Amino acid sequence: MDQLGMSPEVVDEKTLASAVDVLREIGVGLPTLSQLANPATIPQRQRDALKGVSPDEPNAANLWRVHWYNDAARTGLADTPGYLVLPEALTGVKARIIVALGNRFPMIGAHKVLAAYGCLVPRLVTGQFNPRAHKAVWPSTGNYCRGGVAISRILGCRGIAVLPAGMSQERFDWLEHWVSDLTDIVRTPGTESNVKEIYDECAALSTVPDNVILNQFSEFSNYIVHYHCTGQAMDHIFRDVQSKTPGLRLSAFVSATGSAGTIAAGDYLKQQHGARIAAVEATECPTMLSNGYGEHNIQGIGDKHIPLIHNVMNTDVAIGVSDRGSDSLNLLFNSAAGRRYLIERQKLDPALVDALANIGISGCANIIAAIKMAKHFDLDERHAVLTVATDGSAMYGSEREHFEQRHYPGKFDEVNAGEVFSRHLQGVQDDHLIELTYAERKRIFNLGYYTWVEQQGINVEQFDMRKDQAFWEGLQASVPAWDRMIEAFNERTGAVQQ
């Protein structure tokens, strides 16, 4: 799909030369995708340059931390990506629910900075983006645009964040601290599921020649970086758990769709383990389940359309989760009453309860969906369900306050905590879950036509190409070509020394 910038060849040598000059001047080297998939291969000089660099500062060295292998302090390298294994005492199911922790990523405390890097770098190395002349526009429901602004700042260019006005206050606080100009924060109408309004704003911004739209929902580099980097990280996590539980099988990978970047890891895990791929959405906006629409608050999983980069025909299950459940768990895991209830009444390990703060709202939704998956398929202690916490609870303090004021106007107490625990963990049912037949996959696939062909102008033949798994296998096989282009770019800048 050359029109989406996915051909690993130079498009404009003049622009490429300008980009090389900029990165040479500011001394920025670019990690390859394979180095981010396996950080042990990062050159020692680049690792040494990280010493003394805060993971939260706009320092070029932090590009070498854009991977799953940061330790809990986010400063060192871990042997295995961070994860939690949730016990039956919490989930109510015997299957091991494994949660990968995305809040160890640098600068934004969320793994969407990996997607942002993956989307911009192909433009740089093919001569389609000049940091000195272009502005990077990052359409998002929150974390992706934060990642984009962080990457933009490191590369010395303007980054424009486009996101719904109804997102958490913490997102806007972060953006106001990082952007070079407050006008680079563009608030669109609505909340999490108002993606169409984001596209409309980007269409207007695209009329300015210097603006380059990096649409995570349609940039296939988002798929590639998650297939290659997140897929291998998830595989490593599972094998680490399996080494302590011989005979354990990976039954499913569960992921809220959002831009459908993260769920690309499911394609890798299906190839390696035969795992089912389950796509999660809000029951308040059941697009996959019933062609539905509506508003919801599972921040980070925008709805009402099917992302172009979602490999729908390889998806096995669609699961709906109510935002009441994810908001409730966000409060349970992060309130004094909730933590006290889990430790004193349910006798959960205090260390585990403390670690639940690493799970944000969409991660809570993924956990509920993983429980549904385990119950529906009668999974027991021989099976594992792997899912992701894109970010931690730090981004959602204001959301907890609003939710508590709305639903627990007196105060959220231990009785309320018990009700949440019983209803949204132990009492989860396998409702709003569909095992996708071929016909149902086609129905979901066809929904994308109205967004991408009718509204966004994608060629219908290119749209239909995505039905065939050979298309996705071609993307998967393109990583070495992209790595060679990144290496060639670095050779010209001289910014990466072995």
PyMOL commands that set and color helices and strands:
alter all, ss='L'
color gray80, all
select helices_A, chain A and resi 2-4+13-26+33-37+39-41+44-48+60-65+88-91+102-104+112-125+143-154+169-178+182-184+195-205+220-244+264-273+287-290+312-314+323-334+336-345+350-358+361-376+393-407+414-426+438-455+460-465+469-476+479-493
alter helices_A, ss='H'
color red, helices_A
select strands_A, chain A and resi 83-86+96-101+135-139+158-164+185-188+211-213+249-256+276-282+317-321+383-389+433-435
alter strands_A, ss='S'
color yellow, strands_A
deselect
rebuild
show_as cartoon
